[in-house]
């Protein structure tokens, strides 16, 4: 049993200091992390995995917006990413709602179009991701995840301009929730158990399933050329059950900043980097830029018992699955 292997391996965990750690991404400092719980929010967790492997988002760092204009900026960012009447998730009939990455509550959201407040406080446009994605996910999970993120901001003291990261909580059996299908496939590939599966296959299937939308590189609609525009309007909206009645309205000038240069990085090469938490549980941080997490850093676990409950732990050790447990101990999770 993998859980037993975890317990035996605790004596052999290697301190973070002796493991070669690639540097963090330029200009993004270390910060607290929120661990996505696939048992509590499987469809939302799956969207994070698709965003990472399919949209060339080569760092999972986001920068919180706590400016006085946050409410207006969140609305604009959701429009820019396509969650304002374009996705037609049809919540009332499907039970699904539109989830956006990067989060609308961050300066990283909205494709850089709503960065005026960020730039005014000395922020650098190059630190914002030029790409993003949206996906129809379970509406209750989406709401619960949003509440957990708000609690994370408070618990981990994530204030205006603070960078934070997301990771994945590893269940005791070593496999993410079966409803997080793409995450399980991604996890298997990263750990050498993909059986010929590829990230390209994951992305192709994610686009074909009807709820994942292509990487968004331009905004829904703008009055001028300060942000890119996809030219979406009422003619592109086929359902009256969109998520925002103001999606038909012209965007306000307020909050818009200059164009952001879209320069996608290479396809992600995900690692099997794991961290042990103070509770003895493990999280997975799939990117090579693991210098963003260090011993003693806070990690908030989402939704332990209820949709909105979170708990804070700290990182006590780190290593790779293969280094710590041996390749035979890595789970091959059925998909």
C-alpha positions, 0 to 999 in steps of 0.5 A, spaced: 500 500 500 502 506 498 500 509 504 504 504 508 510 506 503 509 514 505 509 512 513 516 508 512 519 513 507 518 519 513 525 517 516 528 518 509 526 524 507 531 529 504 532 536 507 530 541 502 537 545 502 541 539 500 536 538 493 538 542 487 532 547 486 532 551 480 531 558 481 524 561 481 521 565 475 524 572 474 521 577 479 516 572 482 518 571 489 517 565 494 510 565 497 505 561 501 501 556 497 494 553 497 493 546 496 488 544 491 484 538 494 481 534 488 477 530 493 473 536 495 473 540 488 475 535 483 472 539 477 476 545 479 482 541 480 482 538 473 481 545 470 488 547 474 491 541 471 489 543 464 491 550 464 498 548 466 499 543 461 495 546 455 496 553 456 503 554 457 503 557 463 510 556 466 509 558 473 503 557 477 504 564 481 499 569 482 499 576 484 493 578 489 489 584 487 486 588 494 486 595 491 480 599 492 477 598 485 477 590 486 470 589 484 470 593 478 476 589 476 474 582 477 468 583 473 472 586 467 477 580 468 472 575 468 469 578 461 476 579 458 477 571 460 471 569 457 466 568 463 461 574 461 456 570 457 461 567 452 462 560 455 454 559 456 455 554 461 448 554 463 448 554 470 441 553 471 440 547 467 447 544 467 449 545 474 456 548 471 459 555 472 465 558 469 471 558 472 477 562 470 485 562 471 488 566 473 483 568 478 479 574 477 481 576 484 488 577 482 492 582 478 494 576 474 487 575 471 484 578 465 490 577 461 493 584 463 488 588 461 486 590 468 493 592 470 492 599 471 492 599 479 498 594 479 502 598 474 500 605 479 503 601 485 510 599 481 508 593 478 511 590 472 507 588 466 512 582 465 510 579 471 503 578 469 501 571 465 499 573 458 495 567 457 489 564 461 483 559 460 476 558 462 472 552 463 465 550 465 466 546 472 461 544 477 457 550 480 457 548 487 465 546 487 466 553 484 463 556 489 466 552 495 473 553 491 472 561 491 470 561 498 476 557 500 481 561 496 478 567 500 479 564 507 486 562 504 488 570 503 486 571 510 489 565 513 496 566 509 496 573 510 496 574 502 495 582 501 495 586 495 501 585 491 503 578 494 505 572 490 502 566 492 502 559 489 498 553 488 500 545 489 496 539 489 494 535 495 496 528 495 490 523 497 493 517 502 492 512 496 497 516 492 492 518 486 488 524 485 480 524 485 478 519 479 473 525 477 480 529 476 481 525 470 486 530 467 490 531 473 490 523 474 493 523 467 498 528 468 500 525 475 502 519 471 506 522 466 510 526 470 511 520 474 513 515 468 506 511 469 503 514 463 503 508 458 504 512 452 499 518 454 502 525 453 500 532 455 498 533 448 493 528 448 490 531 455 490 537 451 486 535 445 481 531 449 480 537 454 478 541 448 474 536 445 470 534 451 466 541 451 467 544 457 475 546 456 476 552 452 482 554 448 487 558 451 485 565 451 490 570 449 485 576 447 480 580 451 472 579 450 471 586 448 475 593 449 473 600 447 480 601 444 486 598 442 490 598 449 488 591 450 487 586 445 480 584 443 477 578 440 471 582 437 466 578 441 459 581 442 451 579 442 452 575 435 457 570 439 452 569 445 447 563 443 444 563 450 440 568 454 443 564 460 450 567 460 453 568 467 453 576 467 447 581 464 453 586 463 456 582 458 452 585 453 455 592 455 461 596 452 467 595 457 469 601 461 475 605 460 477 604 467 482 599 469 485 598 462 492 598 461 497 597 455 497 591 451 501 585 454 506 581 449 504 574 448 510 570 448 508 563 450 514 559 453 516 552 452 511 546 453 511 544 461 516 539 463 512 537 470 516 534 475 514 529 481 517 534 486 513 533 493 513 536 499 511 533 506 507 538 511 507 538 518 501 534 518 505 528 515 501 529 508 504 530 502 503 535 496 505 535 489 508 541 486 509 539 478 513 545 476 521 545 475 521 552 479 520 549 486 525 554 489 518 558 490 517 553 496 521 552 502 522 549 508 517 553 513 513 556 508 505 556 509 501 551 505 493 552 506 489 545 505 482 547 501 476 543 504 478 538 509 471 537 511 466 542 508 467 546 502 469 552 506 474 549 511 481 550 510 487 549 515 494 551 515 500 547 515 508 548 514 513 545 509 518 540 513 521 536 508 522 535 500 524 531 495 522 527 488 517 521 489 523 517 485 528 519 490 524 518 496 520 512 495 523 508 489 520 508 482 516 501 484 512 505 489 509 510 484 502 509 483 499 508 476 492 511 477 487 508 473 484 513 468 
